[in-house]
Amino acid sequence: MADPTQSLLVLGASRGLGLGMTKEFLARGWAVVATSRGSSEGLAELKTRHPDRLRLETLDINDPAAARYLASGLGDKRVTILFVNAGVVDDKRPADQSEIDEFTRLMTTNALSPIRMIEIFAPLLATPGVIGVMSSGLGSVTNNTGGGWDVYRASKAALNTLLRSRAARHREGPAHLAIAPGWVRTDMGGPTASLDVATAMRGVADVLISRIGSSTCEYLDYKGSAVAW
Ligand SMILES: NC(=O)c1ccc[n+]([C@@H]2O[C@H](COP(=O)([O-])OP(=O)(O)OC[C@H]3O[C@@H](n4cnc5c(N)ncnc54)[C@H](OP(=O)(O)O)[C@@H]3O)[C@@H](O)[C@H]2O)c1
C-alpha cells in the first residue's frame, strides 16, 4: 500500500483534523507537505518519525502573498491531493447579532481563503489529482432545517458554492471535493462529538484517494456518501 510517489499538500495542519489527515497519509506511505500558521507540537513529533516524507511549512491561509511565495518555493514539486483543511468557528450567535468583523473573519477564513489557496497551489497539482476542502455537514443548504450556527453554516455553504463555481470552470478535472468529516472530537468539535479523529480521517483519506482520476465535483461525507448541497 505504501506509495511515496503519491503526495498530499494539506493547509492548516497544526492540530485536529489537519494533523490527523497528515498522520493518516504518512501511515499510508505518502509524502506530505503540511502547513500551519504557527508552531505545532503534533507536526514536530510527526517530523521526527518521518523526516524524509514530511515537509513542514508556515502559512496563514489568509495571506495570499505568503502562499504565492510558498508555492514558488515548492518549485516543480507535484502533489496528488491538494487539501485545504483550515477553518474557524464563531460564538454561534444568530446572524443578525454577528459583529461585522466576526462575520468577515469567518467568511474570509472558511470560504474566500480556501478558494484563493486552491488557485495559488493548483499549478502544483499532478494529473490525475484531487482538490479537496474541509466543508461541514452544516454547509448543506438542503439539510438546514434546524438552524443554529448561522454564520458558520453560511461560510461553509459559501465555500461549497465557490468550489462548485471553480469546478464549473475546470470541467476537464481535477476532481473537486467538499468533505463533510462528521462530528469529530477536536478543539472545534468538542469532547462529546461522536467520532475520533483517526476514524474520520481514515474515511476521508479513502474518499479522496477513490476520486483520483475523476473530474467530478461532489459533496461527500467521511464514508463517501453524497451530502445534499
Ligand atoms: N471537528 C468537527 O466536528 C468538524 C466538523 C465539520 C467540519 N469541520 C471542519 O474541519 C476543519 C478542521 O476542524 P477541526 O475540528 O480540526 O478544528 P480545530 O481543532 O479548531 O483546528 C482548526 C485548524 O485550522 C487552522 N487554522 C485556522 N485558521 C487558520 C488560518 N488562517 N491559517 C492557517 N490555519 C488556520 C488551525 O490552526 P491554529 O492551530 O494555528 O489555530 C487548526 O489547525 C475546519 O475547516 C472545520 O470547519 C470540523
The ligand as a MOL file (V3000), in Angstrom:
LIG
                    3D

  0  0  0     0  0            999 V3000
M  V30 BEGIN CTAB
M  V30 COUNTS 48 52 0 0 0
M  V30 BEGIN ATOM
M  V30 1 N -14.4560 18.8680 14.3010 0
M  V30 2 C -15.6140 18.7670 13.6680 0
M  V30 3 O -16.5580 18.1530 14.1740 0
M  V30 4 C -15.7880 19.3890 12.3010 0
M  V30 5 C -16.9780 19.1130 11.6250 0
M  V30 6 C -17.1750 19.6420 10.3580 0
M  V30 7 C -16.1830 20.4080 9.7780 0
M  V30 8 N -15.0290 20.6850 10.4540 0 CHG=1
M  V30 9 C -14.0180 21.4850 9.7620 0
M  V30 10 O -12.7960 20.7870 9.7690 0
M  V30 11 C -11.7030 21.6920 9.7410 0
M  V30 12 C -10.7810 21.4020 10.8900 0
M  V30 13 O -11.5260 21.4880 12.0830 0
M  V30 14 P -11.0080 20.9500 13.4990 0
M  V30 15 O -12.1520 20.3040 14.1280 0
M  V30 16 O -9.7220 20.2360 13.3660 0 CHG=-1
M  V30 17 O -10.8010 22.3710 14.2180 0
M  V30 18 P -9.6870 22.8990 15.2050 0
M  V30 19 O -9.3040 21.8170 16.1320 0
M  V30 20 O -10.2070 24.1690 15.7530 0
M  V30 21 O -8.4630 23.1990 14.2170 0
M  V30 22 C -8.5860 24.2070 13.2430 0
M  V30 23 C -7.3450 24.1830 12.3920 0
M  V30 24 O -7.4400 25.2230 11.4080 0
M  V30 25 C -6.2440 26.0110 11.4980 0
M  V30 26 N -6.4700 27.3790 11.0620 0
M  V30 27 C -7.4860 28.2170 11.3880 0
M  V30 28 N -7.3330 29.3850 10.7730 0
M  V30 29 C -6.1960 29.3070 10.0290 0
M  V30 30 C -5.5110 30.1780 9.1780 0
M  V30 31 N -5.9510 31.4170 8.9490 0
M  V30 32 N -4.3820 29.7490 8.5650 0
M  V30 33 C -3.9200 28.5010 8.7930 0
M  V30 34 N -4.5260 27.6180 9.6030 0
M  V30 35 C -5.6440 28.0220 10.2290 0
M  V30 36 C -5.8770 25.9450 12.9760 0
M  V30 37 O -4.5570 26.4100 13.1530 0
M  V30 38 P -4.0680 27.0780 14.5590 0
M  V30 39 O -3.6040 25.9440 15.4210 0
M  V30 40 O -2.9680 27.9820 14.1360 0
M  V30 41 O -5.2460 27.8070 15.1450 0
M  V30 42 C -6.0700 24.4480 13.2090 0
M  V30 43 O -5.0140 23.7090 12.6700 0
M  V30 44 C -12.3250 23.0950 9.7860 0
M  V30 45 O -12.4250 23.5970 8.4750 0
M  V30 46 C -13.7030 22.8260 10.3730 0
M  V30 47 O -14.6160 23.8240 9.9970 0
M  V30 48 C -14.8190 20.1860 11.7160 0
M  V30 END ATOM
M  V30 BEGIN BOND
M  V30 1 1 1 2
M  V30 2 2 2 3
M  V30 3 1 2 4
M  V30 4 1 4 5
M  V30 5 2 4 48
M  V30 6 2 5 6
M  V30 7 1 6 7
M  V30 8 2 7 8
M  V30 9 1 8 9
M  V30 10 1 8 48
M  V30 11 1 9 10
M  V30 12 1 9 46
M  V30 13 1 10 11
M  V30 14 1 11 12
M  V30 15 1 11 44
M  V30 16 1 12 13
M  V30 17 1 13 14
M  V30 18 2 14 15
M  V30 19 1 14 16
M  V30 20 1 14 17
M  V30 21 1 17 18
M  V30 22 2 18 19
M  V30 23 1 18 20
M  V30 24 1 18 21
M  V30 25 1 21 22
M  V30 26 1 22 23
M  V30 27 1 23 24
M  V30 28 1 23 42
M  V30 29 1 24 25
M  V30 30 1 25 26
M  V30 31 1 25 36
M  V30 32 1 26 27
M  V30 33 1 26 35
M  V30 34 2 27 28
M  V30 35 1 28 29
M  V30 36 1 29 30
M  V30 37 2 29 35
M  V30 38 1 30 31
M  V30 39 2 30 32
M  V30 40 1 32 33
M  V30 41 2 33 34
M  V30 42 1 34 35
M  V30 43 1 36 37
M  V30 44 1 36 42
M  V30 45 1 37 38
M  V30 46 2 38 39
M  V30 47 1 38 40
M  V30 48 1 38 41
M  V30 49 1 42 43
M  V30 50 1 44 45
M  V30 51 1 44 46
M  V30 52 1 46 47
M  V30 END BOND
M  V30 END CTAB
M  END
